[in-house]
Amino acid sequence: MRTKSITATRKSINKLPTKRTTRKKYSMNPISKRTKRSSRSRYFRIPDSMDEPLQSLFETIVPQRKKTPSPFESIVLQNSPIQNMVELNSNAIHYLVDFAGTDTVIDAIISNNDPNTDIGKETKIILGSDKFDSIDKDMIKNILYSKNAGTEATHWVYYDKTGMQHNSYLKKHQPMGSNGFCQSFAILYMLKHTSHSKEFRKMVKQLKPNQYEDNNLIVIQFWKYILKEWFHYDDLMDWCIDIWKQINDEKIKDFSKTTRVSKIGPMKPLLDDSSKIDKTFILNLMDYLETNIKTITEKINKNIF
């Protein structure tokens, strides 16, 4: 009976008129009509593989779907020569890199290290060549060492109290030859070995080989911790703000002379008036870098900033 019923049904179907009815015809294509319509929108997505200069040009001439800028983005775009997010990303990185590499900032971290340990305050900073040919081997203990100091190839490493080298390149915490957060990694290694704080040991433990995006995120979180927990006292925070103002002043001066050029054009200051920099601006900058860590990492890895 079941077979007959199916046969009868098929016969009845064959007898149906061939004229198209008003019944909706559903497609097996998982892409909805709404999605298809949106794909024909006048907005275009910038390809991820596009080169920086072309990407900046593309963003300028092709209409993009606008998002509501954050308060930090609005302040920068309204009060600086920076014209788009591509330039903002590239220039924002430099501020943290410059701050982390300032010798007085490193001195402040060493002098404010855990008061319960003497070795932390005994950490030395040595600026030298690539090799220790002219340095007593006994000195290569508990030091932050800057290889090729004063050149574009400057790279920071840390030697612990046993003389073991901690190198972010060799640990693969950052790509070999990249100009990024080597001084920050070196400071983190130093604090792990000289401070009683569990925070730094936990951060270093989270660093993984070849996990560049995650590692850069840890670096930014490290500096947020330093700013909020170590430099939060009024006198130290005021001093930090002055350092950031000096960095911005240098950017204003360099941009006016157009002497400092990156791969996408002259470096630009985040603000046209350094007096506008305060604690809120600095912490918002750190939040911005943290939010845009993927793009930041891509630029650092390719040295496009």
N, C-alpha and C positions, 0 to 999 in steps of 0.2 A: 504493500500500500504506500509505503514511503517513497519508493521509486516512481510509482505512477504519479504521485502527488507532485514530485519534482518535475517530471516530464510534462505534466499538464501546465505547470507554472511556466516552464520554458516556452511551451507552445503559445501560451497567452501573451508572453512577452514578445514573441516574434510577430504577433498580430497587432502589436501597438503601432500607431501611426508614426512614420519617420519624421514628421514635422516637429521642429524643436518646440518644446513646451516651455512654460514659464518657470518650471521647477529649477532651482539653483543647482548648478553643477559645481561640485567641490573638487578642488585640485588636491593631489597628493603632495604637492610641493610644500615643504614646511615653511617657506617664506610667505608671510602674509601679504595681502595687498597693501596694507599700511606700510609694511617694511619696504615694499617695492616702490611705493610713492616717495618715501623718504630718501631712497637711494637716488632719485632723480632730482633731489633738492639742489638749490643753487649753492649750498654750502659744500665744501670739500675738506676732507681730512688730510693733513700733511703726512706724507709717507714717513715711516720711522727711519728709513735708510737715507733720507735726503741729506745732502751736505749742508753744513751750517749756513754759508753765504746764500745758497739757493733757498734754504728753508726760510731765512729771514726775508728774502725777496718775495717768496711765495706767500708768506703771511701778510705782506704789505699789499700785494695786488689782488689776491684772491679773497673774497669775503669769507670769514670764518664764523662759525656759530659762537656767539659771545657768551662768556660766563661772567657771573658777578665777581669782580675782583675783591680780594681780601683787603682789609684796611691797610695792611703793609704795602700791598701792590698799588693801591690807590695813591698812597703818600708818595711812593717812589715815582710813579708814572706822571704825577702832577707836579713834582718838585725836582726833576732832574732831566738831563738830556736823553735819558733812556726812553725809547719809543715803543718797545714791544717786549713780550715775555721772553723771547730768545735772548735779547740783550740783558734783561734783568737776571736770568739764570746765570749767564756767563759772568756778569759783574758781581753778583752776590757771593759767588764762591770765593772770589779774591779777598773779600773782606775777612772771612774766617781764616783763610790760609795766611794772610798777612798778620792777623792778630795772633794766631798760634805760633808764628815764627818770630815774633818780636822778642828780643833778648830780655827786656825788662819783664815781660809777661812770664817767661820761663823762670826768671829769677824769683818772681813773686810766688810762683807755684812751689819752688824749692824751699823758699823761706817760710812758707805757710804750710809746709808738709807736717805730717803727724808729729806733734811735740813730744810724743812718748818714745820716739826713736831718733837716735843721733845720726844714723846713716843717711836718713832722708835729707837732713840739712847739710850733709857733707858732699852731696852730689855736685860734681863740677861740670862746667860747660867748656868744651874745647872746640875751637874753630880751626880746622887744619886742612891738609891735603888728603888725597885718597888713601895714603898709607901712613903708618906710624914710624916711618924710617928714622925721624929725628926725635922721637918721643920715648922716654923711659917706659919700658914695659910695665913697671910697677904702677904707672899712672893710669894704665888702661883698666881701671876698676871703678865702678860706680860713676860713670861719666856719660853725659849726653854729648855725642860727637857729631859735628857737622862736616861731612866730607865735601871737598871742593867748595868750601865756604866762599861766598861772594861771587859765585858764578851761577849760570842758569842750571847747572847740573848739581846744585847743592842737594845733599841727601842726609837726613838725620838718622842716627842709630843710637842704641843704648848698650853700654857694656856694664853688666852687673858687678857685684863685689867679688865675684870669682873670675872676672875677665871674660865671661861668655858674651858674645855679641847677640843682640836682639835686633834684627833687621827686617823691616816690613816687606822688603822685596823678597828676601830669602824665605820668609814665612809665608809668602804669597798672600799677604793681607791687602796688598795693592799691586796692580800690574807693574812688572819690571819697566823702569824708565818713565813711569807716569809722574807728573808734577802735581801731587795732591796733598794728602794729609800725613806725609812721612814724619813731620815734627810732632804731630798729635799722637801718632802711633808710638813714637819713641818716648814721649812723656808718659803715655799710658803704661808702657813696659817699665819705665822707671818707678812710677807710683806703685805698681804691683809688687816690686821688690823692696821698696823702701817705706811704704805706708802700712799702717795697721788697718786701714779702712778696707772692709770687705767689698765695697762697691767697685773699686778698681780691679781687684782680683776677679770679680764676677764679670766685669766688662771684657777683660783680656781673655777670659775663658770662653766668652761668646764669639770671639774673633775666629773665623774659619778660613782655611786656604781657598782662594778663588771665589769666595763669596763677597765680591767687592761691594755690592749694594748694601748688604747687611752690615759689612764692616764700616762703611762710611756712615751709616745710620748710627752705629755705636759711637763713632767719633763725635758726631753732632750732639748726641745725648750726653757724652762725656763733658763737652764744653758747656752745655746747659746746666749740668750738675755743678761744674766749677763756678759758673756765674751765680747760680742760685744759692749754693751751699758754702762756698769758700769766699767768694768775692761779694757777698750780699751786704757786708757791713758798709756803712755810709762812706767812710773814707776810701775803702778799697773799690767800691762801686763807682764812686766819683772818679777815681784814678782810671778805672777801666773805661769809663765813658770818654775820658780825655784821650785815651789811646785810640778808640774808635773815631773820635773827631780828627785826630792827627792823620789816621789812615784816609779818611774822607777828604781832608785838606790836600793830601798828596795826590789823590785821584783828581781833584779839581785842578790842581796845578799841572799834572801830567796831561790831562785832557785839553787844557787850554793851549798847551804847547804841542799836543799831538805827537809826543815823543815816545809814549809807551803804547805799542800797537799789539793787539792780539790777532788771532787768525780771522776774526770777524770785524776788525776795525779798532779804532782807538778805545782804550779802557775809559769807561765813563763812571763818574761818581754816582752813588745812590741818591744823594741829596745835593742840591746846589748851595745849601747853607748848612754848614756843619753844626751850627748852634741848635739845630732841630733834633740832633741825635740825643736820645736819653735812654734810660733803662728799658722802657717799654719798646722803643724802636729796636734795640739790640736783641731783646728776647723774641720779638716778632720776626726778626730776621732769622733767628735760629729755628723758629717754628716753620718759617717758609722753606728753609733748606730741608728740614725734616719731611715736610709734606711733599716736596718735589725731589725726593732722594733718587728716584729712578733716572730722571733727566740729568740731575747733578752728577750722578755716577757715570753716565754715558759721556758727559763732557770731560770729566776728569780722566777717564780711561783713554780717551782719544787726544788728551791735552788740548781740547778746543774750548779754552776759556781764558 
